[in-house]
Amino acid sequence: MPRKLAAGNWKMNGDGASLAEIDALLAAHPAPGVDILICPPATLIERMARRIAGGPVAVGGQTCHTAASGAHTGDISAAMLAEAGASHVILGHSERRADHGESNETIRAQAEAAMAAGLHVILCVGETEAERDADVTLEVVGGQLAGSIPDGVTGATLTVAYEPVWAIGTGRVPEIAQIAQVHDAIRAALVDRFGPEGGAMSILYGGSVKPGNAAEIFAIANVDGALVGGASLKAADFSGIIAALEAA
Ligand code: PGA
C-alpha cells in the first residue's frame, strides 16, 4: 500500500521565526497517523532538522543540482541537502520548470543525484491551463512521467505529485472527476513501468489544497496525500489538512 503523506512546500517563504510553526504542528500532531514532510527554504533546513530531530516530521529540500559538487554558483547538491538533515527533495516543481527552464531530462538527472545521496524524491508533474484546454493533459503528464522518472525507482524512493499548474496558488481546484482521471492514469503508468513497486508509490495531489477541500480530495482513489504550498505555512491550516488525511 502507498504511504499517506502530507507534504508542505514553503517555497521562498519563511525565516527563523517561522520555525515556531513546526512547534505548533508537532503539538497538534504528537503521534501523526500519516507521514508529514516540510520543505522549507534551504537556509532553514538545518535549523528545522535540528529542532525536530527524532520526531515524526521529516524535512526536505525544494530542488537539487544534477552534479554532486562543482562550479555551479548558487546551486545546492543532493548530498548537501542530506548533510543538512533533509530526507526528501521536491523535484520538477512547475515553478522550477518555468522559472529555471528545467526539462524532463534535467529533472531525471536531478532525481538520480538525489537517490544517490539517499534522498526520497517527490517528483512533480502537471499540465498548464492551455494544455488542459487543448485536452492534452494525459499526454503531457504521461510524457513528464516517462521523461523525468529514472529507471529503478521504488515506492521507498519515489513519490509523484500531480499539480495542475493552473491550480497552484490560484484557489482553483480541478473537478473531483478530473483529479481522479489523472491520478488513475498516473497509477497505471507507474504500474506499467515498475510493476508492483508502481503500486506502492504514493501519488499526491497539489494545487490550492486547503483544510476546507482536503477531505473530498483525499476521498479520491489513488490520491495518497497532498503537496501543499500556501496552506502549509501556518500550522493551523496545515494541521487541518493532516487531520483530513488521517481520517481518509
Ligand atoms: P498551493 O501550492 O498549495 O499554494 O497551491 C502547491 C504547490 O505549488 O506545491
Boltz pocket constraint, residues with backbone or C-beta under 6 A from the ligand:
constraints:
  - pocket:
      binder: B
      contacts: [[A, 9], [A, 163], [A, 167], [A, 168], [A, 169], [A, 170], [A, 171], [A, 206], [A, 207], [A, 208], [A, 209], [A, 227], [A, 228], [A, 229], [A, 230], [A, 231]]
      max_distance: 6.0
